[in-house]
């Protein structure tokens, strides 16, 4: 079972705040320190009880840490992880919570001499809303966290970080960073791209006629455009491959419709339903 | 305010069953008769209290009706509406609840000499689940019902059917059948087609890594393939036009990604977010 004297969370938004709340509720850390750029975000996390102490100074924030979790937008993660590895005590472990992994893991391995103490993480949990005000202690309960050791990651780093996520109620899946990125391009990044395209391509004059189907299918398009652009930028080839697979599937359905081949159309829909139903609600 | 001595509901699934429950809860009808092909469906509706009497004989079911609502799969609606117009009392009004309107309204006008007593309806309310077991009395509360008079529909028919839907708590939008079909191709039929394609194009080995984003974006793909194939068959040109708009939008996003133009990518996502956020959750 994971426990630590001191956990530093850099970036106290939805994910960072929820980690703090979960650690607090389960009494797994002696002290939880929040590190952020904006005092307003830190104040929100303090008010929620997600962190016990707050600082805008990364060196002060990680000075006593056993574990550092970097939960910032993905474009900032490599730099912050490298600084945390350099500034934290020699035995401290560092992980992140970014939605891409290869760019981050490769970046840290290239830029830090301490990368044996870093392993990438991606909790498959979240919300299209952001900020510590939406954080909750059970965000990771029964959710999957992918942990992605790189070539330089020490086995002890990986196993300890896996224990950390398990202690928050999550299931852990260990994968290579590249494999993770291919998978989430299809399961997360493409759905976002498609939801946004569907919302953007709906003529404004007809938006009053949308119902729950449109609302569900476009919901993730409400996510933060800056965060998602960073994610797309770090996983472009895999996202394009997933988009090509989708467009090919749309083209098959289109051909069935043009040919008025209702048997084939129904087979397309029945196959999709089987896949969807297997997931549950 | 709408009220009737006798309402016949032909097809007592989710929509028909919910109409019955709403009429019953609001005490708007003296008798509610359910008409269905399968006794098992009728028994479920009786057990839920959605209908007071059940029959598999359409002539017996509509014999005393002031209002007949045809809530069957769309492929059957024209024939059943024409039979109901012929079999019900001379003053009875008939409407339907199908997701397409032009094929139905044109079909009834062509095949019935009583089409002045028919007006098309489409309640923008539903669920990917089917059957009276999921029916609920508040399904139409604060939802929009599109009412689509054809050239032969009497004004009194339209206004009475509009009052009927309003009495169930719905807002009514009056549109031409063609205009309705163009709109819902974009707001309902395309989301279904895209959700199905997204589910079908996700490689099976990665389905374990799906989270709420994939689940939301693909939810409607759990709908009944037979019902949706009928809807696609009745609205093919409008659906193809909506699909073309989507594919053009996907192509724009693709070009931004290939060019690594993150400013433009973020603008695409920001525009989609504005449209999505305007709807609320």
Contacts between the chains, C-beta under 8 A, distances in Angstrom:
chain1	res1	chain2	res2	distance
A	124	B	209	6.3
A	124	B	210	7.8
A	124	B	211	4.1
A	125	B	211	6.5
A	125	B	212	7.8
A	126	B	211	7.2
A	126	B	212	7.1
A	126	B	213	7.8
A	127	B	212	7.5
A	128	B	213	7.9
A	143	B	211	7.1
A	144	B	208	7.2
A	144	B	209	6.6
A	144	B	211	7.6
A	146	B	209	6.9
A	173	B	208	7.4
A	173	B	209	7.3
A	182	B	206	7.6
A	183	B	205	7.9
A	183	B	206	4.1
A	183	B	209	4.7
A	184	B	209	6.2
A	186	B	201	7.6
A	186	B	202	5.1
A	186	B	203	6.1
A	186	B	206	5.4
A	187	B	202	6.3
A	187	B	206	5.5
A	187	B	207	7.4
A	187	B	209	4.9
A	187	B	210	4.5
A	187	B	211	7.2
A	187	B	213	7.9
A	187	B	214	5.1
A	188	B	209	7.8
A	188	B	210	7.8
A	188	B	211	6.5
A	188	B	213	5.3
A	188	B	214	6.6
A	190	B	198	7.1
A	191	B	198	6.3
A	191	B	213	4.9
A	191	B	214	5.1
A	191	B	216	7.9
A	191	B	217	4.1
A	191	B	218	7.5
A	192	B	213	6.3
A	193	B	250	7.6
A	193	B	253	6.1
A	194	B	194	6.2
A	194	B	198	5.9
A	194	B	217	6.6
A	194	B	250	7.4
A	195	B	213	8.0
A	195	B	217	5.3
A	195	B	272	7.4
A	195	B	276	7.8
A	196	B	253	7.5
A	196	B	268	6.5
A	196	B	269	5.3
A	196	B	272	3.6
A	196	B	273	7.5
A	197	B	246	5.9
A	197	B	249	4.3
A	197	B	250	4.9
A	197	B	253	6.0
A	197	B	268	7.9
A	197	B	272	7.2
A	198	B	190	7.1
A	198	B	191	6.3
A	198	B	194	5.9
A	198	B	246	6.2
A	199	B	272	4.2
A	199	B	273	7.8
A	199	B	275	4.7
A	199	B	276	4.7
A	200	B	249	5.4
A	200	B	268	6.7
A	200	B	271	5.5
A	200	B	272	4.4
A	200	B	275	6.4
A	201	B	186	7.7
A	201	B	242	7.7
A	201	B	245	4.5
A	201	B	246	4.7
A	201	B	248	7.4
A	201	B	249	4.2
A	202	B	186	5.1
A	202	B	187	6.3
A	202	B	275	7.0
A	203	B	186	6.1
A	203	B	245	7.8
A	204	B	275	7.7
A	205	B	183	7.9
A	206	B	182	7.6
A	206	B	183	4.1
A	206	B	186	5.4
A	206	B	187	5.6
A	207	B	187	7.4
A	207	B	275	7.1
A	207	B	278	7.2
A	207	B	279	6.9
A	208	B	144	7.2
A	208	B	173	7.4
A	209	B	124	6.3
A	209	B	144	6.7
A	209	B	146	7.0
A	209	B	173	7.3
A	209	B	183	4.7
A	209	B	184	6.2
A	209	B	187	4.9
A	209	B	188	7.8
A	210	B	124	7.8
A	210	B	187	4.5
A	210	B	188	7.8
A	210	B	279	6.3
A	211	B	124	4.1
A	211	B	125	6.5
A	211	B	126	7.2
A	211	B	143	7.1
A	211	B	144	7.6
A	211	B	187	7.2
A	211	B	188	6.5
A	212	B	125	7.8
A	212	B	126	7.2
A	212	B	127	7.6
A	213	B	126	7.9
A	213	B	128	8.0
A	213	B	187	7.9
A	213	B	188	5.3
A	213	B	191	4.9
A	213	B	192	6.3
A	213	B	195	8.0
A	213	B	220	4.6
A	214	B	187	5.0
A	214	B	188	6.6
A	214	B	191	5.1
A	214	B	279	7.9
A	215	B	279	6.4
A	215	B	281	7.3
A	216	B	191	7.9
A	216	B	216	5.2
A	216	B	217	7.4
A	216	B	219	4.5
A	216	B	220	6.2
A	217	B	191	4.1
A	217	B	194	6.6
A	217	B	195	5.3
A	217	B	216	7.4
A	217	B	217	5.6
A	217	B	218	7.9
A	217	B	219	7.3
A	217	B	220	6.2
A	218	B	191	7.5
A	218	B	217	8.0
A	218	B	272	7.7
A	218	B	276	5.2
A	218	B	279	7.9
A	219	B	216	4.5
A	219	B	217	7.3
A	219	B	276	7.4
A	219	B	281	7.7
A	220	B	213	4.6
A	220	B	216	6.2
A	220	B	217	6.2
A	221	B	269	7.6
A	221	B	272	4.5
A	221	B	273	6.0
A	221	B	275	7.7
A	221	B	276	4.3
A	222	B	273	5.8
A	222	B	276	4.8
A	222	B	277	5.7
A	223	B	269	8.0
A	223	B	273	7.2
A	224	B	273	7.9
A	225	B	266	5.0
A	225	B	269	3.7
A	225	B	270	4.2
A	225	B	273	5.6
A	226	B	266	6.3
A	228	B	269	5.5
A	229	B	262	5.3
A	229	B	265	5.0
A	229	B	266	4.2
A	229	B	269	6.2
A	232	B	257	6.3
A	232	B	262	7.9
A	232	B	265	6.0
A	233	B	260	7.1
A	233	B	262	5.5
A	233	B	265	7.6
A	236	B	257	5.5
A	236	B	258	8.0
A	236	B	260	7.1
A	239	B	257	6.7
A	240	B	254	6.9
A	240	B	257	6.1
A	240	B	258	7.0
A	242	B	201	7.7
A	243	B	250	6.8
A	243	B	254	6.2
A	245	B	201	4.5
A	245	B	203	7.8
A	246	B	197	5.9
A	246	B	198	6.2
A	246	B	201	4.6
A	247	B	247	6.9
A	247	B	250	6.6
A	248	B	201	7.4
A	249	B	197	4.3
A	249	B	200	5.4
A	249	B	201	4.2
A	250	B	193	7.6
A	250	B	194	7.4
A	250	B	197	4.9
A	250	B	243	6.8
A	250	B	246	8.0
A	250	B	247	6.6
A	253	B	193	6.1
A	253	B	196	7.5
A	253	B	197	6.1
A	254	B	240	6.9
A	254	B	243	6.2
A	257	B	232	6.3
A	257	B	236	5.4
A	257	B	239	6.7
A	257	B	240	6.1
A	258	B	236	8.0
A	258	B	240	7.0
A	260	B	233	7.1
A	260	B	236	7.1
A	262	B	229	5.3
A	262	B	232	7.9
A	262	B	233	5.5
A	265	B	229	5.0
A	265	B	232	6.0
A	265	B	233	7.6
A	266	B	225	4.9
A	266	B	226	6.3
A	266	B	229	4.2
A	268	B	196	6.5
A	268	B	197	7.9
A	268	B	200	6.6
A	269	B	196	5.3
A	269	B	221	7.6
A	269	B	223	8.0
A	269	B	225	3.7
A	269	B	228	5.5
A	269	B	229	6.3
A	270	B	225	4.2
A	271	B	200	5.5
A	272	B	195	7.4
A	272	B	196	3.6
A	272	B	197	7.2
A	272	B	199	4.3
A	272	B	200	4.4
A	272	B	218	7.7
A	272	B	221	4.5
A	273	B	196	7.5
A	273	B	199	7.9
A	273	B	221	6.0
A	273	B	222	5.8
A	273	B	223	7.2
A	273	B	224	7.9
A	273	B	225	5.7
A	275	B	199	4.6
A	275	B	200	6.4
A	275	B	202	6.9
A	275	B	204	7.7
A	275	B	207	7.1
A	275	B	221	7.7
A	276	B	195	7.8
A	276	B	199	4.7
A	276	B	218	5.2
A	276	B	219	7.4
A	276	B	221	4.3
A	276	B	222	4.8
A	277	B	222	5.7
A	278	B	207	7.3
A	279	B	207	6.9
A	279	B	210	6.3
A	279	B	214	7.9
A	279	B	215	6.4
A	279	B	218	7.9
A	281	B	215	7.3
A	281	B	219	7.7
